[in-house]
Amino acid sequence: MLVATGATAADAVTAPKVEASWSEASGPGASRSEAATPDRPRYDVTLRGSADGSHWTGHQRVTFRNASERPLHEVYVRLWGNGDDKCGTPGKPSPVRLSKVRGGTVGQLTVNCTALRITLPKPLARGERTAIAFDVSITVPERNNRFGREGAFRFLGNALPVLAVHDTKGWHLDPYVSTGESFYALASDFRARLDHPAALKVPATGRTWTSPGRPGRTVTHSVAHRVRDFAWAAGPFRTATETSPGGVRVKSHWAPNTPAAGVRLNRKDGVAAVDRFGKEFGRYPYGELDLVMTKEFGGGVEYPGLVLLGTTEEGSAVVHEVAHQWWYGIVGNDEYGAPWLDESFAQYANARFYGWDTSDCWADDDWPSETTALTNSMAYWAEHRNEYHVVYTAGPCALARLEDTLGADTMVRLLKQYARDHWYGLSTTADFKEAAQSVTDKDLGPFWTKYRIH
């Protein structure tokens, strides 16, 4: 995500990592039982949209495996779409609601109605699979946001419930923040069937195609493999499709009032970026990329295979958001715990794409405070909102200085190999520091200290 100037983080209610029935050690040397779980999720989704795409109802089934040697007693479902509205108010319930849960016993909604515990009927042993299912109701809020609306257009980012992750730190039940991301998910498979009025176009994560529905309706089908989330939009978009020289199908969708020059620029740069980053970090694996453009959407937001872009005559943050397909999407990270790992890396890629001069991009005096660190979590940034810009400024600058230290060719090889080593997996700051140190005889300790990479 590239936040618009002046945006602020939402008030965050600190939520501790929940160990529940797990009792595990953490840190270096943790055993295989600490593997992130539940893994290999598959989401089967069937939803029906209302006349204007503001309301979606249907069913969702999630199958998953326990990757830990310890039995899995429960799972948590994250209802991120409730982040801004929390538990709602009398007469105006939360935007995302679940009912008729099958496959486990439902607990209470917690963390401002963004986390639901489901206790499994029996402990799930390592390597075993099981499933939960539920009915879901999604109402798009009346705000222009990643989960919101603009005129006749609806955005459904982080609207679909997904499984929380358990790792060495326990269950990740972090609070929602509106500036930046709170999200942490494992690579998953999605199969979606979205039934909607034929007048609406529905760009979505994954490889999509349509079939006729009942009179006046169309069904958009989507299949997405090894992605961390599923998002879609709905509205009377204008559309165009082209194939990049590297073989990626880029589908553009824009509101009629979107500046034409900006749409043209986004299409050109989006196509160029997906091929450029495919060469630098590894071939884009999803086959299709959707660019969703409107005039008033604030900034840009990334999802696997789909980006939402506020577009002016000068274009948008399309290159930064396309870079996120690798840095967050393919190479995953805990976006709440270490946002620099996706934002700074995406902005560094953005700077390289445009050839920006980074020779004088950061100085020691530029740190906002003594407590500012590039590797701070969203818990810190939510309390120090005016400092959050450093992940977009100091972060890419630090990577540019690392390139100077290692040499340009070595930096290219480092990032490509690092992406390969963490393809569809998870990245941590410690992982990256170790990888960088492995390609040079120079002691990078002073470098990490200078750029406050802890």
Salt bridges, closest charged atoms under 4 A:
ASP11 OD1 - ARG385 NH2 2.39
GLU24 OE2 - ARG70 NE 3.59
ASP39 OD2 - ARG65 NH2 2.72
ASP44 OD2 - ARG42 NE 3.06
ASP52 OD2 - ARG154 NH2 3.23
GLU69 OE2 - ARG32 NH2 2.71
GLU74 OE1 - ARG117 NH2 3.23
ASP85 OD2 - ARG143 NH1 2.98
ASP135 OD1 - HIS59 ND1 2.80
ASP135 OD1 - ARG102 NH1 3.29
ASP167 OD1 - HIS172 NE2 2.79
ASP174 OD1 - LYS17 NZ 2.94
ASP174 OD2 - HIS172 ND1 3.79
GLU181 OE2 - ARG146 NH2 2.92
ASP189 OD1 - HIS225 ND1 3.51
ASP195 OD2 - ARG48 NH1 3.63
ASP195 OD1 - ARG217 NE 2.56
GLU242 OE2 - ARG267 NE 3.02
ASP269 OD1 - LYS268 NZ 3.07
GLU280 OE2 - ARG276 NE 2.57
GLU280 OE2 - ARG352 NH2 3.37
GLU288 OE1 - ARG249 NH2 2.40
GLU288 OE2 - LYS251 NZ 3.78
ASP290 OD2 - HIS253 NE2 2.73
GLU302 OE1 - HIS324 NE2 3.72
ASP334 OD2 - HIS172 ND1 3.47
GLU343 OE1 - HIS320 NE2 3.09
GLU343 OE1 - HIS324 NE2 3.02
ASP364 OD1 - LYS450 NZ 3.05
GLU403 OE1 - ARG352 NH1 3.44
ASP404 OD2 - ARG401 NH2 2.73
ASP431 OD2 - HIS422 NE2 3.69
